[in-house]
Amino acid sequence: QVQLVESGGGLVQPGGSLRLSCAASGIIFSVYTMGWYRQAPGKQRELVADITRGGNTYYSDSVKGRFTISRDNTKNTVDLQMNNLKPEDTAVYFCSAGRTAYWGQGTQVTVSS
């Protein structure tokens, strides 16, 4: 069974940082593009960042320069380092594998003073 389990979400003040981690099992991790999506209240789910098996990265314009996605193929994990967080980053963050083929359960990130 494919499982993607996120951790690291929480409450942080504007300007703060969080690091999300996603642990994958049930897939040959190294061959999958891995990504982070988010869904804010009243909004559609959007791609935040992804990383291919070769390490090529993509970032949405809204997070470019603030977030960094990385993967460790020896640990089957993908991380999202989030710096200089803004209230508009508040959302449920979802780990994905194979673009949108598989999803984690989501982890809440709340940015509020």
C-alpha positions as CSV (number, residue, x, y, z in Angstrom):
1,Q,0.0,0.0,0.0
2,V,1.3,3.4,-0.9
3,Q,1.6,5.7,2.1
4,L,2.8,9.3,2.2
5,V,3.0,10.7,5.8
6,E,3.6,14.4,6.4
7,S,5.0,15.9,9.5
8,G,6.3,19.3,10.7
9,G,3.2,21.4,10.4
10,G,2.0,23.8,13.0
11,L,1.5,27.4,14.1
12,V,4.1,30.0,13.3
13,Q,4.3,33.8,13.4
14,P,4.7,35.8,10.2
15,G,8.4,35.8,9.2
16,G,9.0,32.5,10.9
17,S,10.1,29.2,9.4
18,L,8.8,25.6,9.3
19,R,10.2,22.5,7.8
20,L,7.8,19.9,6.5
21,S,8.8,16.3,5.9
22,C,7.1,13.5,3.9
23,A,8.0,9.9,4.4
24,A,6.9,7.6,1.5
25,S,6.4,3.9,1.5
26,G,5.0,1.4,-1.0
27,I,6.6,2.9,-4.0
28,I,9.9,2.8,-5.7
29,F,10.6,6.3,-4.4
30,S,13.6,7.2,-6.5
31,V,11.6,7.1,-9.8
32,Y,8.8,9.4,-8.8
33,T,8.4,13.1,-9.1
34,M,7.6,14.3,-5.6
35,G,5.7,17.5,-4.7
36,W,4.1,19.7,-2.2
37,Y,0.6,21.1,-2.8
38,R,-1.5,23.3,-0.5
39,Q,-5.1,24.2,-0.2
40,A,-6.2,27.3,1.7
41,P,-9.8,27.9,2.9
42,G,-12.0,28.7,0.0
43,K,-9.3,28.1,-2.6
44,Q,-8.4,25.3,-5.0
45,R,-5.4,23.0,-4.3
46,E,-2.3,24.4,-5.9
47,L,1.2,23.2,-6.6
48,V,3.7,24.8,-4.4
49,A,6.9,22.9,-5.4
50,D,8.0,19.7,-6.9
51,I,11.2,17.8,-7.5
52,T,12.0,15.2,-10.1
53,R,13.9,12.0,-9.6
54,G,16.9,13.8,-11.1
55,G,16.6,16.7,-8.7
56,N,15.1,19.3,-10.9
57,T,12.9,21.7,-9.0
58,Y,9.9,23.8,-9.7
59,Y,8.4,26.6,-7.4
60,S,5.3,28.6,-7.7
61,D,5.8,32.3,-8.1
62,S,4.3,32.9,-4.7
63,V,6.9,30.9,-2.8
64,K,9.9,31.3,-5.0
65,G,12.9,32.4,-3.0
66,R,11.3,31.5,0.3
67,F,10.7,27.8,0.1
68,T,13.1,25.0,-0.8
69,I,12.1,21.5,-1.7
70,S,14.6,18.6,-1.4
71,R,14.6,14.8,-1.4
72,D,16.6,12.0,0.0
73,N,16.3,8.9,-2.0
74,T,18.1,6.9,0.6
75,K,15.5,7.7,3.2
76,N,12.5,7.9,0.9
77,T,11.7,11.4,2.1
78,V,10.9,14.8,0.6
79,D,11.1,18.0,2.6
80,L,9.9,21.5,2.2
81,Q,11.8,24.2,4.0
82,M,9.6,27.2,4.4
83,N,11.2,30.5,5.4
84,N,9.8,34.0,5.8
85,L,6.3,32.7,6.1
86,K,3.3,34.9,5.4
87,P,-0.3,34.7,6.5
88,E,-1.3,33.8,3.0
89,D,0.8,30.7,3.3
90,T,-1.8,29.3,5.7
91,A,-3.1,26.1,4.2
92,V,-3.2,22.4,4.5
93,Y,-0.1,21.1,2.8
94,F,-0.2,17.8,1.0
95,C,2.7,15.6,-0.1
96,S,2.3,14.1,-3.5
97,A,4.0,11.3,-5.5
98,G,3.9,10.8,-9.3
99,R,2.6,14.4,-9.8
100,T,-1.0,13.8,-8.5
101,A,-1.1,10.0,-8.5
102,Y,-0.7,9.6,-4.7
103,W,-1.4,11.9,-1.8
104,G,-0.6,12.2,1.8
105,Q,-3.2,13.0,4.5
106,G,-2.2,16.7,4.7
107,T,-0.7,18.7,7.5
108,Q,-1.9,22.1,8.7
109,V,0.3,25.2,8.5
110,T,-1.0,28.3,10.1
111,V,0.8,31.6,9.9
112,S,-0.6,34.1,12.3
113,S,0.5,36.7,14.8
